[in-house]
């Protein structure tokens, strides 16, 4: 039985703050869409690691990298986030 790692990421936009929970594969799917639709740097997403992927230190390191990844995307799209990114971050639930 393989355990599934879910990353809990804090999102801040203006005065709004909330958390989103996603697996690495969700980030990968988002990234693939943004690379093809918005031409973002394909190397922006932290790489998938196989060995020791569930070790506590690796999970914490990857969580920080994924937070930086999302912050970078929000800086890249300061006015209007692409629909796929807005959905990923649950903007529709928190930002009106």
KABELKA-V596924 format. One record per backbone hydrogen bond with DSSP energy under -0.5 kcal/mol. CO is the residue of the C=O (numbers start at 0). NH is the residue of the N-H. E is the energy in kcal/mol with one decimal. If there is no record, write none. Layout:
co=CO nh=NH e=E
co=CO nh=NH e=E
This chain:
co=2 nh=4 e=-0.5
co=3 nh=5 e=-0.6
co=4 nh=23 e=-0.6
co=6 nh=8 e=-0.7
co=6 nh=21 e=-2.2
co=8 nh=19 e=-2.4
co=10 nh=17 e=-2.3
co=12 nh=15 e=-2.3
co=15 nh=12 e=-2.4
co=17 nh=10 e=-3.9
co=19 nh=8 e=-2.9
co=21 nh=6 e=-3.2
co=22 nh=25 e=-0.8
co=22 nh=26 e=-1.5
co=23 nh=27 e=-2.5
co=24 nh=28 e=-2.4
co=25 nh=29 e=-2.5
co=26 nh=30 e=-2.8
co=27 nh=31 e=-2.6
co=28 nh=32 e=-1.9
co=29 nh=33 e=-2.4
co=30 nh=34 e=-2.7
co=31 nh=35 e=-2.1
co=32 nh=36 e=-3.0
co=33 nh=37 e=-2.1
co=33 nh=39 e=-1.1
co=34 nh=38 e=-0.8
co=40 nh=43 e=-1.8
co=49 nh=52 e=-1.4
co=51 nh=54 e=-1.9
co=54 nh=58 e=-2.6
co=55 nh=59 e=-2.5
co=56 nh=60 e=-2.2
co=57 nh=61 e=-2.9
co=58 nh=62 e=-2.4
co=59 nh=63 e=-2.0
co=60 nh=64 e=-2.2
co=61 nh=65 e=-2.8
co=62 nh=66 e=-2.2
co=63 nh=67 e=-2.3
co=64 nh=68 e=-2.3
co=65 nh=69 e=-2.3
co=66 nh=70 e=-2.5
co=67 nh=71 e=-2.6
co=68 nh=72 e=-2.0
co=69 nh=73 e=-2.4
co=70 nh=74 e=-1.9
co=71 nh=75 e=-2.1
co=72 nh=76 e=-1.8
co=74 nh=77 e=-0.6
co=81 nh=84 e=-0.7
co=81 nh=85 e=-2.6
co=82 nh=86 e=-2.6
co=83 nh=87 e=-1.8
co=84 nh=88 e=-2.2
co=85 nh=90 e=-2.5
co=86 nh=89 e=-1.3
co=89 nh=92 e=-1.8
co=89 nh=93 e=-0.8
co=90 nh=93 e=-1.0
co=90 nh=94 e=-3.0
co=93 nh=95 e=-0.5
